[in-house]
């Protein structure tokens, strides 16, 4: 019963989203309306509670008002009910369901997986998940909105697109557990990504189901030739894929293999990418029909959906802008050059600008202008020493080898379609948009998606042109195997990986903090990334791990120094200066600092003690 309000809320938003998809595209089949409806549902879930929270705080009244608004939207959307059409439902489900179900299985074992009294995660969730949990929990616990950054005392600008986190905070407010709150919207987002990825390929490739399935496999299961590094050599070299930490055929930094599998390394661990693609792939589908098929009536829903992207995944917004620019050129050069033909584009740009610019100037640009290492020149992405072409050949593999012949032999429309991806490649190969160069792959993978569609068209036509069907089937199978083997090994590794993230004592500490500390309490802890106070209890800490604050562009030198001084040379004045309410001393802190625990034991009461954990209360509880 504790989760019933959350399931009911999600069902309400899904009902409204499906209604909007049916109303927008009444002639399309269920195969299109289902994933598109998921994209609309998530957009509503991201935006409406946030708008209500601006006035009421991120609390139950805001969620209820958002739900009432969704009920009205759903009633309007379902007022006219067109006939149902299955469309290409069978091939759609056969292609998308296996990866969707597999990914749900990964989520279940990678997010707060309960085992032997502790929480476990998989390889890809070990680093990023604690950060996401901290954001989700702190939004729901503290209720302030826009939220403040919980990993750095005094930092009010949020260094991460927070709507991809607040979408789960909704369910915490409704009483769900942290694991359930995390997974519910992610399950919907995964279906939107897989479904709209397949539908985009099918639309671009002329409703050809076989080509769409091939493009889908090349993108979500495609990989380069990194698996070669695991054959031969000493005994056990191959089995390292399934036992070592991040030594897979798609992520082997030691050999300059950086082109990761999108499921294992982007969709499962990176919530911004997951929810960003859930909107972006739907936007690209609508944009293609708008630009190439001249369905000008789609400009308004396209702009509304694009308007959610800045605070969900800014990289996806940039990718959409670049692709829109190229596809607009195609629409202008291939269609009537009249004011009437350009008006829908003006409407699309104008409405999207009205929705996006306040978010960009109010949050994103303020952070990038005051943060560190944003927007700088850098050539050749994450290549560390390989010749340019060889780096991409061994990383991307089959698809990269097919791009040039596929482009030369493609139709005019397909070349223009891929031109949007080429502009993304050009921009992201020369400019970094965040402190970590690797993160430009969030742009490059959108280029890759369009490249997989182009390559699938070429490869299918080439195989179809062979005289012998048996030879075509054999060659096609060998090429697909060559182009996916690395990712299959990577996903196998991800499925069997398991690491303890929070032990029984850390979980107990978080439960006590969650129940007894005020929502705005500030804790002094170490800077370890596995920090149950911020991740499981959602309370602010003085300074989080550099794995997070550095790559979010934060200036954290003062807080980092304060943590060291507060543990090694504490004073009442320094504690008051930073406004510390509680000081936690555990094995983490004792190993990283020469802790003056005698000072705290002499002047402050023990608030909580369990095993190696001791928490001292500095200020009176309010």
DAQUI-V68335 format. One record per helix or strand of 2 or more residues. SS is the DSSP state (2 for helix, 1 for strand). FROM is the first residue (numbers start at 1). TO is the last residue. If there is no record, write none. Layout:
ss:SS from:FROM to:TO
ss:SS from:FROM to:TO
This chain:
ss:2 from:4 to:24
ss:2 from:30 to:56
ss:2 from:60 to:77
ss:2 from:89 to:110
ss:1 from:113 to:115
ss:1 from:118 to:121
ss:2 from:125 to:142
ss:2 from:163 to:173
ss:2 from:178 to:204
ss:2 from:209 to:220
ss:2 from:226 to:230
ss:2 from:239 to:242
ss:1 from:251 to:252
ss:2 from:253 to:255
ss:2 from:262 to:267
ss:2 from:271 to:292
ss:2 from:296 to:306
ss:2 from:314 to:334
ss:2 from:339 to:370
ss:1 from:376 to:377
ss:2 from:388 to:396
ss:2 from:398 to:409
ss:2 from:412 to:428
ss:1 from:431 to:432
ss:2 from:437 to:464
ss:2 from:469 to:496
ss:1 from:499 to:502
ss:2 from:504 to:516
ss:1 from:522 to:524
ss:2 from:532 to:535
ss:1 from:540 to:541
ss:2 from:546 to:549
ss:2 from:557 to:568
ss:2 from:572 to:578
ss:1 from:582 to:585
ss:2 from:587 to:592
ss:2 from:597 to:603
ss:1 from:605 to:610
ss:1 from:613 to:617
